[in-house]
Amino acid sequence: MKKRLILVTSPPACGKTYISKMLAKNIKNIVYLDKDTLIPLSHVIFDVAGQERNRSSDFFEKYIRNPEYEVVVNLAMEALEYADTVLINAPFTREVRNPAYVRELKKKLAEHNARLTVVWVETTLDVCRQRMIARNSPRDTWKLANWDEYVSTRDYSIPEGIDDPEIPDDFLVFKNSSTAEYEESMARILKILAE
């Protein structure tokens, strides 16, 4: 199988977007998809329903979150018909902790003669908070104002149960708490993806 779907995953503000774009710039024949591109559609749903635009809300969890993931994965599957590699930049924090979800995704990809690589971005909480402050995004207002509550609802640990030791490129950890970690991880992961 030559084709590949890369999921660059982690909780918010770990550096997914920057890392995703740098990986995409260094991989040939790639389609880059960012789940955040769907946010304008989510805003319409919030507005039509008369709900606050809060991506941490129960309303978001019930009506918006899962369809966003379904749409971006469907776009990736379609793109694999025309490109060798598709990269999705999205948290996938629940999905990559669910071995059944990962198995099912691998099965769907095999039908497209493609394989899955999950890249988990590992960053310390202090660095995440500083990055969230620096990016100054309205979507982070509630998170920063309620930091302890917010982080208590997120799992920043490395996902377990989805790494097949027989497959060297199915699950990769990208350490991203410093420039040195970033540079080492980028070089290491690009080399693995090129093999």
C-alpha positions in Angstrom: 0.0 0.0 0.0 1.5 3.3 -1.1 -1.3 5.6 0.1 -1.5 7.0 3.6 -3.8 8.9 5.9 -1.9 10.9 8.5 -3.9 12.1 11.5 -2.0 14.8 13.4 -3.7 14.8 16.8 -3.6 16.2 20.3 -5.6 18.5 22.6 -5.8 22.2 21.6 -2.7 24.4 21.6 -0.1 21.6 21.5 1.1 22.8 18.1 -0.9 20.6 15.7 -1.5 23.2 13.1 2.1 24.3 12.7 3.4 20.8 12.8 0.8 19.6 10.3 1.7 22.4 7.9 5.4 21.7 8.2 4.9 18.0 7.6 2.6 18.8 4.6 5.3 21.1 3.1 7.8 18.3 3.2 5.7 15.4 1.8 5.0 15.1 -2.0 1.5 14.7 -3.5 -0.3 15.5 -0.3 -3.8 16.9 0.5 -3.9 19.0 3.7 -7.2 19.1 5.6 -7.9 21.1 8.7 -11.0 20.4 10.7 -11.1 24.0 11.8 -12.1 24.9 8.2 -15.6 23.6 9.2 -15.9 26.1 12.1 -17.9 28.6 9.9 -20.5 25.9 9.4 -20.6 25.2 13.1 -21.2 28.9 13.8 -24.3 28.8 11.6 -25.6 25.8 13.6 -25.0 27.7 16.9 -26.7 30.8 15.5 -29.7 29.0 14.0 -30.2 27.1 17.3 -29.9 30.3 19.3 -26.9 28.9 21.2 -23.7 30.6 22.3 -20.7 29.8 20.0 -19.0 27.6 22.6 -17.1 24.6 21.3 -16.8 23.3 24.9 -20.5 23.3 25.4 -22.9 20.4 25.8 -24.7 21.7 22.6 -21.5 21.4 20.6 -20.8 17.9 22.0 -24.3 16.7 21.2 -24.9 18.2 17.7 -21.7 19.4 16.1 -18.5 17.6 17.2 -19.1 14.1 15.7 -20.5 15.3 12.4 -17.4 17.5 12.0 -15.1 14.5 12.4 -17.3 12.4 10.1 -17.1 15.1 7.3 -13.4 15.6 7.5 -12.7 11.8 7.4 -15.1 11.5 4.4 -13.2 14.3 2.6 -10.0 12.4 3.3 -11.3 9.2 1.9 -12.4 10.9 -1.2 -9.1 12.7 -1.6 -7.2 9.4 -1.4 -8.8 8.5 -4.7 -6.6 11.3 -6.3 -3.6 11.7 -4.0 -1.1 9.4 -2.3 -1.2 11.1 1.1 -3.9 12.9 3.0 -3.1 14.7 6.3 -5.9 15.7 8.7 -5.1 18.3 11.3 -7.7 17.7 14.1 -7.7 16.8 17.8 -9.2 13.3 17.4 -8.6 13.0 21.1 -11.4 10.5 21.8 -11.0 8.6 18.6 -7.3 7.8 19.0 -8.1 6.5 22.5 -10.7 4.1 21.0 -9.0 1.0 19.6 -12.3 -0.1 17.9 -12.5 3.3 16.1 -8.9 3.0 14.9 -9.4 -0.6 13.7 -12.5 0.4 11.8 -10.7 3.4 10.2 -7.8 1.1 9.2 -10.3 -1.3 7.6 -11.9 1.5 5.6 -8.4 2.8 4.5 -7.4 -0.7 3.4 -10.4 -0.6 1.0 -8.6 2.4 -0.6 -5.2 0.7 -0.5 -4.1 3.1 2.2 -2.7 2.8 5.7 -3.1 5.0 8.8 -0.4 6.9 10.6 -1.4 8.7 13.8 1.0 11.5 14.9 0.3 12.4 18.6 1.7 15.9 19.5 3.0 15.8 23.1 3.4 19.2 24.8 3.5 20.3 28.5 0.4 22.0 29.9 2.4 25.2 30.6 3.5 25.4 27.0 -0.1 24.8 25.8 -1.4 27.5 28.0 1.2 30.0 26.8 0.5 29.1 23.2 -3.2 29.6 23.7 -2.6 33.0 25.2 -0.3 33.9 22.3 -2.7 32.9 19.6 -5.4 35.1 21.2 -8.3 33.2 19.6 -12.0 33.8 20.6 -12.4 30.0 20.7 -10.0 29.9 23.7 -11.6 32.7 25.8 -13.7 30.3 27.9 -10.8 27.8 28.2 -8.3 30.4 29.5 -10.9 31.9 31.9 -11.6 28.5 33.3 -8.2 26.8 32.8 -8.3 24.3 35.7 -11.8 23.2 34.8 -10.9 23.0 31.1 -7.8 20.9 31.5 -9.5 18.6 34.0 -11.7 17.5 31.1 -8.9 16.8 28.7 -6.4 13.9 28.6 -2.9 15.0 27.6 -1.4 11.6 28.1 -0.1 9.5 25.2 -2.9 7.3 23.8 -2.5 3.6 24.5 -3.9 0.5 22.8 -3.6 1.7 19.2 0.1 1.2 18.5 0.9 -2.0 16.7 4.5 -2.9 17.6 4.8 -4.8 14.3 4.1 -1.6 12.3 6.8 1.1 12.8 4.8 4.0 11.3 1.2 3.5 12.6 1.7 5.6 15.8 4.3 8.3 16.2 4.8 10.7 19.1 5.9 14.2 18.2 7.5 15.9 21.2 6.8 19.7 21.0 7.6 21.5 24.2 10.8 23.1 23.0 12.6 24.0 19.7 15.0 21.2 20.2 12.2 18.7 20.7 10.4 20.0 17.7 13.4 19.8 15.4 14.3 16.3 16.5 10.7 15.1 16.2 10.2 16.7 12.7 13.4 15.1 11.3 12.6 11.7 12.9 9.0 11.6 11.7 9.7 12.8 8.2 12.4 10.1 7.9 9.9 7.4 9.0 7.2 8.6 6.6 9.6 8.6 3.7 10.5 4.9 4.2 
